Every structure is written in structure tokens, then in C-alpha cells.
Amino acid sequence: MTTSYEDAKAIAHDGDDAAREALAGQKDVAPELLYYLAEDKVPEVRLAVAQNPSTPMHADLLLAQDKDENIRTALAAKLADLAARGGPTESTRLRDMANEALMLLARDQAVRIRQILSEALHEVAGAPADVIRRLAWDVESIVATPVLKYSPVLDDADLIEIILAKPSSGAISAVSERAGVSGEVSHAIVESNDIDAIALLLANGSAQIREETLDKVIAETEDIALWHMPLAMRPKLPSKAAVKIAQVVAADALKRMQARKDLPDDVTSAVRDVVLERLGDGIALKPERRSPSGPRNGGMHPDDNSIFDRAASEWSSGTLDEGTLLRELAHGDPEFAKAIIAVMADVPYRIVDKVRETRNARGCVALAWRAGLTPKAAEVVQERFAHVSPNKILRARGGSYPMSDSDMVEQIEQLRSS
């Protein structure tokens, strides 16, 4: 039921607490009455005003400075949602007032208020630039990271300045994961010498990395294991860079690199030559130089298991792939599936055994990633190979692995050392 203006005015001035709170939540209350109630002595009344989408912007500006954190939090959620939908359209003055209120909240001492703004605005192209920049410079990573990773408002100059200043923990890593990182920004990331951030940049297939920047990374890669796999698997590698990478990465990354199907023939041939020179056995051998009695893949320890030999032979001949594994998991021999995983992931047989016996979901994901399987196949490995409970399966996220590359590398190292 609509309250008349005179009745509403009387309630705003003389009504009890419950009546004023109810009035403050009504959408058809006159703006001047909501402004009046924004200064009410009772927090619940001011909270209702802060949550009311009909509250005039000058009242919201007042509430952005309210002493009650719950009120400022509610206001942040409302204004962020409004900004995400395009903000006030009535006048420039209203937009300016809305942006001023957002900026006050972006500077709020309460982290959760700043976090609300960041999470609501991180993908909004029309978000106020000064507010987004303020959030990007926040010292708390939970505030800065969403906008650093996703905000289209930030330009290269903003990102490079943040990379140089490192205002929050993980700031550079967040920039490394942005879609379409430019060559200039990539160069700044590499110059930062942030090992984790550079690893994420190398794993970011959409990032542009200039040849001279890539050369700098390659020159330092040999002693930084975290870079080996993402560097070896980086898409669209120039022939010269691919050969340099093949000369410095560890054997496991080198073998994964040779198994890639997306490299041009000249690059594949050049990498094969380096593999042959460095490893000289198993997968390193050119097809015409392999023999049935030749040495096995150096990382494998099958303990004379004939099933393992079958998997290794099929892998060497190029007939072993994800489809073969999935068929074995669905209708075949679980022991052969175990051998396939060991061969494709280039890990000792005992590691695959242990992951299966302990129903280790993280171990399954790491092995699947190392074997070059798709994220969905990693779910099948968890379910059908290790019999992980459905509610504990680590699911693919938007077509990507549910763990970061660095986490999966660390998981493999833990399995090796256990």
C-alpha cells in the first residue's frame, strides 16, 4: 500500500524505529525523505536507506561515509551493481556523485568493502577508471587481483606502472594471467624477475612475448625448473627459440616438447635432433633409428612388466594417445591403463600405482596434465582409474585444469619424492 507524502513525512520525523525502518525500505518514498532518513540515529534505518535502489545519489554519497561498516558494505554492493549496469544516466552530475561515492568506498578501511567493489566491477568496461585504478593499486591481493587479471579499463601504461611498483603480493602474477598481454607488458613482467609471474606468463597462450624477451627467459631457464614445462609447451614457438629451449629444459619437459603436434615440421625436426643429442634413447630416437630391442624411455622403471613394455612400444610408434587411454579405462584392462599413464606422463610406475591406491585426486590431475590429456580426460582418470568419490573429483573450470601449472608441477615433485 502506498503511503501518502504527508503520512510518510510524519513517520520520518516522529514514527517509531520499526516504522521508520519500514519507510526507508519503500521504493516510492520521496527522495528528500530518504535523504532525511540517511542521517537517522538508528543504524537499521540507515541500512534500509543504503539498500533502497530509489535512494537519491546525494544520500548515497552521505552514507558512503557512515560510521557503520555494515551500512557501507550494503551501499558498496548496491552502487557496484548500479555501475555494472551502466550507472546513473540522468545527468553528468549524478554520474559524478556516484563515482565519488564509489571512490570513497574504494578507499574504505574495511577490506571486504573494497573487495565487493573489485569483484563486481572487474569485467565492466564502463566502470569508472579512477575507481578501477585505485582498486588495482590496493595493497590487499584479494582486492587488487580481480581487476588486475580482468579489467578492460586498465591500459598498458597502468599495468607497467603496477609491475614496477608491486603494490600487492601477487600483483605481477595477476597481470601475467590477463588475456592478450601485450609485448610491452610481457617485457616488463620478465624484467621484474618474479619467477612465479614469469611462469604464468609463459603458460598464458594469449600473451604476446617478443623474441628478445623470450631469449632473456631462455637464457635464465636452465636453473629455474618452474619455467621448463610452460616454456617447452608455449604455442607458436619460432624455430630458433624452440631449439634454444630444447637445449636447456629438463628431460621431462623436453620429451613433452617433442611430442607436440602443433609445431611446424622444421621445428619438430630441429627439436628431435636436440633430443637425440641430449638423451639418445627411447622417444628421443628418430623413427628410422628405433629398434624393438632399443632402450626404453629413461624415466620409466617397469620392473620387466610386459604390459608396460607394450605401452612403451605403442608410445614409441606414435599409436598411443588420449583416446586409447579412455577406451581402456571404459572397457579395457586397468593394468594397461596404468602403464599408459606412466608412459605418457613419463613417471615411474610406482607413482601411478600410489596415486591410484590412495585415490589421490590432485595426483590424478597432475599426472593427466603431465601426460598431455585434456581437462575433461583428467576427470575420467579420477573417476575410472583412481575411483575418486564423485563429490571429491576436481572438475575442469571453463575448459581449463582445476589446478594451476605451478601447483601441478609441485604435485609431481611431491609424488616423486614420496
N, C-alpha and C positions, 0 to 999 in steps of 0.2 A: 504494500500500500504506500502511495506517495505521500510524503509529509509536506504540508504547506510551508511556505517560506517563513511565515510568522511563527508557526509551531517549531520549525527547525531552529530558528533563531533563539526561541525561548529555551529549547533543550540545550543548545550550545552554551548558553550563558548560565542557566540555572538548573539544568537537569542533573540527575544523579549520575554516578560514574558509569553504570551499565547503560543508561540511556545515551550518554554522550559517546560511548564506545560504539554502540549500535548505529548512531547517526553518522559517525566518522567513517563507517564502512559502506554507507549508501552511495551509489553512483550518481544519483540525481540531486545531490546536495549542492547548494550554491557555492561557487568557488571561494567567496570571501569567508564563508562559514568554515570551510575546510582549512583555510589559512589560519583562522582564529583557533581552531582545534589543534593545529600543528604545534601550538605552544601550551597545550593543556598540561596541567600538573601531573596527570595520571599517565604513566607510560603506555598502558594498554590502549588509551585513546589515541595517543600519538602514533602507536604502531598501526592502528587501523587506518589512520590517515596516510601513513607511509605506504601501506599495501593497496590503497584505493587508486585504481587507474585514472579516476577523474580528478584527483588532487591537482591543483594548478602548479605549474612549474616553479613559481616563486616560493610556494610552500615546500616543495621537494628540496629546493636549494637550502631552505632553513633546516629541514630535517637531516640533510647531509652532514650537519654539524651538531646533531643531537648527542647528548652525553651518553645515551643508552645504546650500547653496541647492537642489541637485537633490533632496534629500530633502524639503525644504519644498514644492518645486514639485509633487512627486508626491503629497504629502499634500493640498495645495490642490485638486488635480484630484479626488482621492477624496472629500474632505469636501464639495466643491461638488456633486458628483454625488449624494451622500447627501442633502444639503439639498434639492436639486431634486426628489428623490423623496419628500420629506416628513420627512427627518431621523430621528433615533432616536425610537422610540415606546415604549420600555420604561419610562422614568421621566422625571420632570421634571429630575432631577439629571443624567441622561445628556444630555438636550437642552441643559441649561445648559453642560455641559462642551463639547459640540460647538460651541455658539455662541461660547464663549470661545476655542476653538481657531481658529474662523473669524475672529474679531475680531483675534487675534494675526496671522493671515495677511493680513488686510485692512490691517494697519499695517506689513506687511513692507517692508523697504527695497528689495527686488527688485521692479521694476515688473511683470515677467512673472507673478509670483505673484499680485499684485493684479489683473492683467488676466484671469487664469484664473478667479478668483472672479467678476469682473464679467460675463464672457461666459457663465458657467454659471448665474448667478443673476438676470440682468437681467429675465427674464419670469416669475420664480417668485413667485406671490402669497404663499406662506407662508415666504419667505426671512426670516431674522432682520432686524428693522427696523434695529437699531443697526449691523449689518454693511452693509446697503444704504446707509444714510445716510453711513457712513464712506467707502464707495466713491464715492458721489455727490460728496463733498467733495474727492476726490483731486485733486491738482494736475496729474496727467497726464491729458490728454484721452482717451487710449486706454483708461484705466481708468474714468473718470467717464462718458464718453459713452453706453455701452450702458445703464447704469441710469438716466441722466437721460432718455434717449429712451423707454425702455420699462417701467421697473419700476413695477408697480401698488402697491408698498409706499410710495412717496413720495406725500405728500399736498400740497395746495396750499400749506400753510404751509412745508413743506420746500422746495418749488420756488421760492417767492417769496424765501425767505431766500438761496437759492443765486444767484438772479438778482441780488440786491442785492450779494452778496459777490464774484461772478465768480471762484470759486476756480481754474478752469482755462480755458485757451483753448478757445473754442467751447462753453462750458457753456450759455450762453443759447441759442445756436443749437440745441443738442441738445434743450432744453426746448421750443423752438418747434416741433419736429417730432413731439412726443408726440401720440398720438391723443386727441381730445377735450379739448384745452387749455381750461381754464375762462376765463370773462371776467375774473376777478381776476388770473389768471396772465398772460393776454394783455395786460392793462393794465400789469403790471409789466415785461413784455418791451418794450413800447412806451416806457415811461418810462426804460428803460435806455439808449435812444438807440443801440443796437447795430444798425447798418444791415443787416448780413447776417442777423442773427437776426430782425429785423422782416420782411425779405423772405421768409424761410422761414415765418414765422407767417402772412403774407398768403397764401402758396401752400398752406397747410395747410387743406384744405376742412373738416376736422372741428373746427377751433379755433373757439371762441366769441369774438367780438370785439364788445364793446358799442359802441353808436352814438357815444358821446362819445370812446371810444378810437379808433374809425375816423376820426372827424373830426380828431383830432390828427395821425394819419398823413397824411390827405389834405392838411392844411394845410402839411405839410413835404415833400410828394411831388414837387413840380414840379422841384426841383433834385436829386432822388435817382432816377436812371434805373432803378436796380435794383428799385425798388418798382413801377414803372409797370405792367409786364405782370401780375404776380401780383395787383395791386390791381384792374386792369381785368377780370381773369378770375375774381375771387373769387365763389364761389357765393352765392345768396340775398342779393343786394345790395338794400338799401332804395332806393326811388326817389330820395329826396333825396340819399343818398350816391352813387348812380350818376351823377347829374347833376354833382355836385361833382367826382367822379373824371374824368368826361369832359372837364371844363374844364381839367384840369391835366396829364393824362398826354400822352406823346409821341404823334405821329400813328400810328405803327405799332400801339401798344397801343390807341389809340382805335378804329382800324379793326377790330382783333380783337374789341374790346368790342362794337361794333355788330353784328358777325357772329354773336354768341352766340345760341343757340336757346332758352336756358333762362330768359331774363328775361321777366317779365310784359309784356303789351302796352304798358301805360302807361310802364314803364321803357324799353322799346325805343324807343318814340316820343320820349320825352324825350331819350334819348341821341342819336337820329337828328337831332333839332333842333340839338343842340350840335355834332355832326359837320358838319352843313350850314353852321352859322355859322362854324366854325373852318376847315374845309377846302374846302367849297363845290364839290367835283368828284368824279368817279368814284363810288366806293362811298358817298360822303357824300350824294349826291343821293337824294331820295325817289324811289320808282319812277315816280310820275306826272310827275316833273320831269326824268327822264333822256331823252336823245335819242341816236340812233345815232352822231351826229357829235360828241357831247359829249366833254369832256376825259377822258383816261384816268386811272387811279389814279396819284396823284402820285409814288409811289415807283418806278414802272416805267420802264424805258428799253428798249423793244423794238427800236429801230432799224428802224422801219417793217416789222416782221416780221408777215405776215398771220396766221401760226399764233398768234402772241402775241395779236393783236387778237381772234381767235376765243376764246381762253381768257378774255381780259378781258371780252368781251361775255357769255360764259356765266356768269362770276362775277358780273357786274353784274345779270344777270337771275335769279340765285339757283339756277341749274341745275348749277353746278359743285360737286362735293363729293368726299369721300374715295373713294366707290365709283367715280366717273368716273376718278379718277387710277389706282386699282388696275386697272381694266379696260384702260386704255391701257398700263399697264406690263406687263400679262399678254399682251395680244393686239393692241395698237394701235401708234400712232406714237410713238416715243421723243422726237421733237422736240416733239410736242404735250404729252407728259407733262412735259417740261422747262418748257414755257410754263405749264402748270397749276401746277407747284410754285412758279414765280416769282410768279404772280398770287396764289395762296393764301397764300404766305409774305410777300408784299409786299416783295420784294427785287429789286434789279436783275438782269436776265437774266444778266449776266456772272458773278455769284456762283454761280448754279445751274450754269452751264457749268463753272466752275472746280472745284466740288465733284465734279462727275461725272468730269471729266478726270483729277483727282488721286485718285479713288476714296477720298475723304475720309469715313470712317465717322462721325466726330464731326460733320462738317459736315452730313451727311445727317440725322443725328438732330436737330440744331439746326433745320434747315430744316423737317423734318416737324413738330416741336413748334410752331414758329412758324406753320406752316400749319394748326394745329389738328387734325392727324392723330392717330390712336391710336398707342400704343407699338408694337403689332404691325405697323401700317402702316409705321412707321419702319424696321422690319426689311426689309420688302418694297422700300422705296425704296433701302436699302443694296444689297440683293441684285440687284434687277432694273434699277434705274436707274443706279447707280454701279458695279455689278459688283464690289462688295467681296467679297474671298475669304470663304468660309463661316466659316473659323476666326477671322476678324477682325471679323465682324459684331457690333455691340453689341446684345445681346439685351435684351428687356424683362425687368424684375425684378418678379415678383409683380403684373403688370399695370401697372407704372409705367415711366416712361422710365429708361434706364440712366444718365442724367446728371442732375445737379441743375438746377433752373431757372436758378440764377445761372451755372452752367457753360455752359448753352446760350445765355444772353444774351451771355456773354463770347465764345463761339464765333462768334455772328452778328456781333459788333462786330469781331472779328479778320478775318472774311471781308470785311466792308465796307471795312476799311482796307487790305487786301492788294492 
